Amino acid sequence: MSISTQQLQDAAKIFFHLLNRKMILTNDPILIPFFEEDGVRDAIKVLAEESRTRLIQTADRIHLLARPEGSIFATSFTQFKKKYSDVENKKYFYMINMLIFVLLAEIDIPSNSNLRWEHAGVSYYLIEKNMTQLIVDWQKENKESDGKFSDSYGLAVNDMAELWSSMAVDSDQEIADDRISATKKTHIGLIHMAMRLLRDEGLVYIIEDEKRVLPKIELYERLEEGYHHQARYEEMRDLVLSTLRTRGEQDA
């Protein structure tokens, strides 16, 4: 593999542009060397491999993702806390990540059904309802298994249950301001904080006056090309969906 100095410079420019923006449209002029020169693509592959990141290419965009383990760009709790100072301990970190996962499980459905979520979005109150159900059922399962459930799935069930139960519950019948504040004090506030993370990555729209989140096509691309190839994601999605489905059958 022979890479010229110019190709290395072009590759570095593209890689760090991706690092800054997380995704680039394929018709962006900055990508011309990427599509035209093997040496540039080879150099970017080396940069991605050494930093434990990966590129996913779709029809319209190229995404840069941190690998689940070992990436120097993966967000640690310490890094997360610097950006969101309200997240004072790992319990909030666990809850925010799980709230994002509840949204992903809700929208990760066959492509012919995606249109429903792209237009209607997902209500914060549905996310709250599903999260509460998961906490109740998982805590019960964990207690009955003497903690084996939590260990088996690598979930901090007790920590999340303790935090969720200590926060104020919001009602969709209450009259409230149109805009929401991202806060650790209420369920809806914490959900809003979690959804802002996705919005900051350019993956969702948030309709604040309706307390609703709309997934963008970029999020579906991440799911299809990134998460669907991860065993951990598949395991957790199946667990979330099976738990919610079981409760629904019991309530029917």
Residue pairs with C-beta under 8 A, 6 or more apart in sequence:
1 39
1 42
2 39
3 11
3 39
3 42
3 43
4 39
7 33
7 37
7 39
7 40
7 43
8 43
10 33
10 34
10 37
10 40
10 43
11 33
11 34
11 39
11 40
11 41
11 43
11 44
11 47
12 43
12 47
13 30
14 24
14 30
14 31
14 33
14 34
14 40
14 44
15 44
15 47
15 48
15 64
17 24
17 30
18 24
18 55
18 62
18 63
18 64
19 64
19 73
22 63
22 64
22 201
22 202
23 61
23 62
23 63
23 64
23 202
23 218
24 30
24 31
24 61
24 62
25 60
25 61
26 35
26 57
26 59
26 60
26 61
26 62
31 62
33 40
34 40
34 41
34 44
34 62
44 55
45 55
47 53
48 54
48 55
48 64
51 71
51 72
51 73
52 66
52 67
52 69
52 70
52 71
52 72
52 73
52 74
53 64
53 65
53 66
53 67
53 71
53 73
54 64
54 65
54 67
54 226
55 62
55 63
55 64
55 65
56 62
56 63
56 65
56 221
56 222
56 225
56 226
57 63
57 225
58 221
58 225
60 217
61 218
61 221
63 218
63 221
63 222
63 225
63 226
65 222
65 226
66 73
66 74
66 75
67 74
68 74
68 230
68 232
77 90
77 93
80 87
80 93
81 87
81 88
81 93
84 182
84 193
86 92
86 182
86 183
86 184
86 193
87 93
87 96
87 184
87 193
88 184
90 156
90 159
91 156
91 159
91 160
91 162
91 163
92 163
92 184
92 190
94 156
94 159
94 160
95 160
95 163
95 164
95 190
95 194
96 190
96 193
96 194
96 197
97 194
98 131
98 134
98 160
99 127
99 131
99 190
99 191
99 194
99 195
100 194
100 195
100 197
100 198
101 236
101 237
101 240
102 127
102 130
102 131
102 134
102 240
103 122
103 127
103 194
103 195
103 198
103 213
103 215
104 223
104 227
104 237
105 236
105 237
105 240
105 241
105 244
106 117
106 122
106 126
106 127
106 130
107 114
107 117
107 122
107 215
107 219
107 220
107 223
108 223
108 227
108 237
109 117
111 220
114 215
114 220
117 214
117 215
118 214
118 215
118 217
119 214
121 205
121 207
121 210
121 212
121 213
121 214
121 215
122 212
122 213
122 214
122 215
123 172
123 210
123 211
123 212
124 188
124 191
124 192
124 195
124 211
124 212
124 213
125 170
125 172
125 188
125 211
127 191
127 213
128 169
128 170
128 187
128 188
128 191
130 240
130 244
131 164
131 187
131 191
132 164
132 187
133 243
133 244
133 247
134 240
134 243
134 244
135 157
135 160
135 161
135 164
135 165
137 243
137 246
137 247
138 149
138 150
138 155
138 157
138 161
138 243
139 157
139 158
139 161
141 149
142 148
142 149
142 150
142 157
142 158
149 155
149 157
150 156
150 157
150 158
153 235
153 236
153 239
164 187
167 184
167 185
167 186
167 187
167 190
168 185
168 186
168 187
169 186
169 187
170 176
170 186
170 187
170 188
170 189
172 211
178 208
178 209
179 208
179 209
180 188
180 189
180 192
180 208
180 211
181 189
181 192
182 189
182 190
182 192
182 193
182 196
183 189
183 190
183 192
183 193
184 190
184 193
188 211
192 206
192 208
192 211
195 204
195 206
195 213
196 206
198 204
198 213
198 219
199 205
199 206
202 216
202 218
203 215
203 216
203 218
203 219
203 222
204 213
204 214
204 215
204 216
204 219
205 213
205 214
205 216
206 212
206 213
206 214
207 213
207 214
227 233
228 234
